[in-house]
Amino acid sequence: MGDLISSFYKELYTSEGTEDMASVLNTVPTKVTPEMNDQLLAPFTEKEVKEALFQMFPTKASGPDGLPAHFFQQHWDVCGEEITEGVLRILKVDNNPSCINETLIVLIPKVSGAEDSLSTD
């Protein structure tokens, strides 16, 4: 019985092939016009990055850095250019998003009188 059921569904979802796929596709109505396609393929703009950030709810889901959208919205004049540049760089198809993992680590001593142990001499 199990083999019969398995066989039925394997045959049900198996393509029998199509000889002239172009004629089949020509019967499907076009939903995306050439103008719509041009708009969809256009590069992202600085304006779109800012609009997207400012449409986010200010205190929802903080980013990996722990800062919510509110921080960036309030301090856009200070960090907007850098945020926009990073977002646009990641959205480019030819760019690897691994750059988002680049970071600068700063160690803050928790004892008074700490000294720099690295010598630049």
N, C-alpha and C positions, 0 to 999 in steps of 0.2 A: 504494500500500500504506500509506504514511504517513497519507494522508487517511482511509482506511478505519479504521485504528487510532484516530486522533484522534476521528473521528466516533463510534466505539463507546464510548469513555470519556466523551465529552461527554454522550451520551445516558444512559449508565449512572449518572452522578452528577447528572442533572437531575431535579428534582421535577416530578411530573405534576400536583401540586396536590391538595388535600384539601378536600372540600366541608364536612364537619362535624368540624373539628379537636377540638372539645370532646368529642365522643363517642369519638374516638380516645384523647385524654388521660385520659378517665375509666376506660379499661381498664388504664392503667399503675398498678401498686400504689404507694401512698404509703409512702415510706421515712422522711420527716421528719414527726414528729408535731407538733401545735401547741405542745406543751410544749418539744420540741427546738428548734423555730423561735424561740420566745420567748427561749430561752437563747442561741441563735446571734445574735439581734438585740440582745441586752442590751449596754449600753455596757461598755467595758473598765474594769477597776477597778485601783486602786493595787496591790492585792495581786497581781493577775495580772502586772503589769509586773515587780514584784520577783521573783515566782516564775520568770518567763521568763528574767530576767537570771541568776538563781542556778542555773538549769538549764543554762546555757551552760558549755562546757568552758573553764576559766579562761584558758588560753593560746592558744586557737584564734582565728584570724582577727581581728586587731585592727581596730577601727573606723577611720573616716576620720581621726580625731584621733590615730591610732597607739597608742591605749591598749587593751589587751586587756580582756576581761570581768573578769579577776582584779583589775584596778585598782578597778573600780566595786564589785565584791563586797567587797573589803577595806575600802573607804572609803565604804560605803553610808551610814553615820551622818552623813557630811559632805555627800555629793552626791546621796543617794537621792531627796530631795524634789524637787530641781531636775531630775534625770533623769526621774523619774516624770511630772512636770508636762510636760516636753517631749515625752515619748513619747505621753502621753494627748492632747496638743494635736495631734500629727501624726496619730494614729489617728482623730480625729474626721473624719467625712466632709466637713464644711463648712469644714475648715481647709486651707490651702495648705501643703504640706511644704517650701516654699522657705525657711521660717524656720530650717531646719536648716543653711542656708548662712551665716546671720548669725554674725559672729565679731568678736572684739576683737583687734586687732593691736597688739602692743607691740614697739617697736624697742629693742633693748638695744645700747648703744654698745660697740664692741670696742676702744676706746682709753681710756687713763687720762686723767682730767681733762676728760672731755666735758662740754659745757654744753648746757642747754636752749635751743634756738634759737627756740622759740615764746614770744612775749611775751604774758602775760595782763593786762598793764597797761591 
